[in-house]
Amino acid sequence: MTRPFPTGAITTVSGSAVVVRGDDIDTDRIIPARFLKCVTFDALGPAAFADDRAELTAGPAGPHPFDRPEHQGASILLVNRNFGCGSSREHAPQALMRWGIRAVVGESFAEIFYGNCLALGIPCLVADHATMLAIQEVAASHPAEHFQVDVAQAALEGAGERWRLSLAAGPQQMLVSGQWDATGQLLAHGEQLAATVARLPYLQGFAGA
């Protein structure tokens, strides 16, 4: 069953975790350029890391983490430094979201990628280098483990461990209050919108002189 997309206030994200190791993984690798021809984002999920997955499948290292059976349905992505660098394509977080990712924990993120994730309701939390390596090792050793990202407290729990993370105050407030969800806020204020429309003459058959 397809996991619902993020909506409203996001205080926690729960589920299994998938580790994708490596620094400077750019948006070209997250979603290759040939997939940008799409009219909508709907079919991007299966194309996440398409070239990396094909390369590993053909090589001796075995399948990419996104192709391993134990990681199907994972909702938390664990990465390293400068994740999402390169071009500013919003297709990258769209592909991850449509694959099933609902939160990302890493050492650092490219600014535009971070902002695009926030606009989709995908929290990106930060751990220092040693902590991130420890988290990845635990997750890789316990692929079926249930983890929980506590957005409100900036922490990750799982396998009997709890790690303190960091999340800037502005994005944190937007996520836990639901203010990141511009469409949801518009729909929640339908009466006020209708009243505003009623006061605008150019939406009421007004014809200029």
C-alpha positions as CSV (number, residue, x, y, z in Angstrom):
1,M,0.0,0.0,0.0
2,T,1.3,3.5,-0.9
3,R,2.3,5.5,2.2
4,P,0.4,8.8,2.5
5,F,2.3,11.9,1.7
6,P,3.1,14.3,4.6
7,T,0.4,16.6,5.7
8,G,-0.2,18.9,8.7
9,A,1.9,18.9,11.8
10,I,4.9,16.6,11.8
11,T,6.2,15.8,15.3
12,T,7.6,12.3,14.8
13,V,8.5,10.0,11.9
14,S,8.5,6.2,12.5
15,G,9.6,3.2,10.6
16,S,12.6,1.2,9.4
17,A,15.8,2.9,8.2
18,V,17.9,2.6,5.1
19,V,21.5,3.6,5.0
20,V,23.1,5.2,1.9
21,R,26.7,5.9,2.7
22,G,29.0,8.5,1.1
23,D,29.7,12.2,1.1
24,D,28.6,14.7,-1.6
25,I,25.8,12.6,-3.0
26,D,24.3,15.0,-5.4
27,T,20.8,15.4,-6.9
28,D,22.1,14.0,-10.2
29,R,22.6,10.7,-8.4
30,I,19.4,10.9,-6.4
31,I,17.4,11.3,-9.6
32,P,19.3,11.2,-13.0
33,A,18.6,14.0,-15.5
34,R,16.8,11.8,-18.0
35,F,13.9,11.5,-15.6
36,L,13.3,15.3,-15.5
37,K,11.3,15.2,-18.6
38,C,8.2,14.0,-16.7
39,V,5.2,16.2,-16.7
40,T,4.3,15.3,-13.1
41,F,6.4,13.8,-10.2
42,D,4.1,10.7,-9.9
43,A,6.5,8.1,-11.4
44,L,9.7,9.3,-9.8
45,G,9.8,7.0,-6.9
46,P,11.1,3.9,-8.7
47,A,13.8,6.0,-10.4
48,A,15.4,7.2,-7.1
49,F,19.2,6.4,-7.4
50,A,18.5,4.7,-10.7
51,D,22.1,4.8,-12.0
52,D,23.7,3.9,-8.7
53,R,21.3,1.0,-8.4
54,A,22.0,-0.2,-11.9
55,E,25.8,0.1,-11.4
56,L,25.7,-1.9,-8.2
57,T,23.4,-4.6,-9.6
58,A,25.9,-5.2,-12.4
59,G,28.9,-5.2,-10.1
60,P,30.3,-7.4,-7.4
61,A,29.1,-5.3,-4.4
62,G,25.5,-6.6,-4.6
63,P,22.3,-4.6,-4.7
64,H,21.9,-1.0,-3.8
65,P,20.3,-0.4,-0.3
66,F,17.1,0.8,-2.1
67,D,16.9,-2.6,-3.9
68,R,17.5,-4.9,-0.9
69,P,14.4,-6.7,0.3
70,E,14.9,-5.8,4.0
71,H,14.7,-2.1,3.2
72,Q,11.5,-2.1,1.2
73,G,9.1,0.2,3.0
74,A,11.8,2.1,4.9
75,S,10.8,5.6,5.8
76,I,14.0,7.0,7.3
77,L,17.1,7.7,5.2
78,L,20.5,7.8,6.9
79,V,23.2,9.7,4.9
80,N,26.5,11.5,5.4
81,R,28.0,14.9,4.5
82,N,26.6,17.4,2.0
83,F,23.7,15.2,0.9
84,G,21.7,16.7,-2.0
85,C,24.4,19.0,-3.4
86,G,24.7,19.9,-7.0
87,S,21.7,21.1,-9.1
88,S,18.7,22.5,-7.3
89,R,16.2,20.1,-8.9
90,E,13.2,19.6,-6.7
91,H,12.7,16.2,-8.4
92,A,15.3,14.8,-5.9
93,P,13.2,15.1,-2.7
94,Q,10.1,14.3,-4.7
95,A,11.7,11.0,-5.8
96,L,12.7,10.1,-2.3
97,M,9.3,11.0,-0.9
98,R,7.6,8.9,-3.6
99,W,9.9,6.0,-2.9
100,G,8.7,6.2,0.7
101,I,11.2,8.4,2.6
102,R,9.6,10.6,5.3
103,A,12.7,11.8,7.2
104,V,16.4,12.1,6.5
105,V,19.2,12.1,9.1
106,G,22.7,13.1,7.9
107,E,25.8,15.0,8.7
108,S,24.9,18.0,6.5
109,F,22.6,18.9,3.6
110,A,22.8,21.2,0.6
111,E,20.8,24.3,1.4
112,I,18.4,24.1,-1.6
113,F,17.8,20.4,-1.1
114,Y,17.1,21.0,2.6
115,G,14.5,23.7,1.7
116,N,12.9,21.5,-1.0
117,C,12.5,18.8,1.6
118,L,11.0,21.2,4.1
119,A,8.5,22.3,1.5
120,L,7.4,18.7,1.2
121,G,7.2,18.0,5.0
122,I,10.4,15.8,5.0
123,P,12.4,16.7,8.1
124,C,16.2,16.8,7.6
125,L,18.0,16.4,10.9
126,V,21.8,16.6,11.5
127,A,24.2,14.5,13.5
128,D,27.9,15.0,14.0
129,H,30.3,12.6,12.1
130,A,30.9,10.1,14.9
131,T,27.2,10.0,15.9
132,M,26.2,9.5,12.3
133,L,28.6,6.6,11.8
134,A,27.2,5.0,15.0
135,I,23.6,5.4,13.8
136,Q,24.4,3.9,10.4
137,E,26.2,1.0,12.0
138,V,23.3,0.2,14.3
139,A,20.7,0.6,11.5
140,A,22.7,-1.6,9.1
141,S,23.1,-4.3,11.8
142,H,19.3,-4.2,12.6
143,P,17.5,-3.8,9.2
144,A,14.1,-4.7,10.6
145,E,14.5,-2.4,13.6
146,H,11.8,0.2,14.2
147,F,13.3,3.7,14.5
148,Q,11.6,7.0,15.5
149,V,12.7,10.5,14.6
150,D,11.4,12.9,17.2
151,V,11.1,16.2,15.3
152,A,9.9,18.1,18.3
153,Q,12.9,17.0,20.4
154,A,15.4,16.6,17.6
155,A,16.3,13.0,18.5
156,L,16.4,9.5,17.0
157,E,15.5,6.4,18.9
158,G,15.9,2.7,17.9
159,A,17.6,-0.6,18.9
160,G,17.6,0.6,22.5
161,E,19.6,3.7,21.7
162,R,18.7,7.4,21.7
163,W,20.8,9.9,19.8
164,R,20.6,13.7,20.1
165,L,20.4,15.5,16.7
166,S,20.1,19.1,15.7
167,L,17.3,20.9,13.7
168,A,17.2,24.7,13.2
169,A,14.5,26.4,15.3
170,G,12.7,27.9,12.2
171,P,12.2,24.6,10.3
172,Q,11.5,22.8,13.5
173,Q,8.7,25.2,14.3
174,M,7.3,25.0,10.8
175,L,7.2,21.2,10.9
176,V,5.7,20.7,14.4
177,S,3.1,23.5,13.8
178,G,2.2,22.4,10.3
179,Q,3.1,25.8,8.9
180,W,5.4,24.1,6.3
181,D,2.2,22.8,4.6
182,A,1.1,25.9,2.6
183,T,-1.7,24.0,0.7
184,G,-3.1,22.6,3.9
185,Q,-3.2,26.0,5.5
186,L,-5.0,27.4,2.5
187,L,-7.6,24.6,2.7
188,A,-8.0,25.1,6.5
189,H,-8.9,28.7,6.0
190,G,-11.5,28.3,3.3
191,E,-14.0,30.7,4.8
192,Q,-11.5,33.5,5.0
193,L,-10.4,32.9,1.5
194,A,-14.0,33.0,0.2
195,A,-14.5,36.3,2.1
196,T,-11.4,37.8,0.5
197,V,-12.6,36.6,-3.0
198,A,-15.9,38.2,-2.4
199,R,-14.2,41.6,-1.8
200,L,-12.1,41.5,-4.9
201,P,-14.0,43.3,-7.7
202,Y,-12.0,41.6,-10.5
203,L,-13.3,38.3,-9.3
204,Q,-16.9,39.5,-9.2
205,G,-17.5,40.3,-12.8
206,F,-15.9,43.8,-12.5
207,A,-15.2,45.4,-15.9
208,G,-12.7,48.2,-15.9
209,A,-13.5,51.5,-17.7
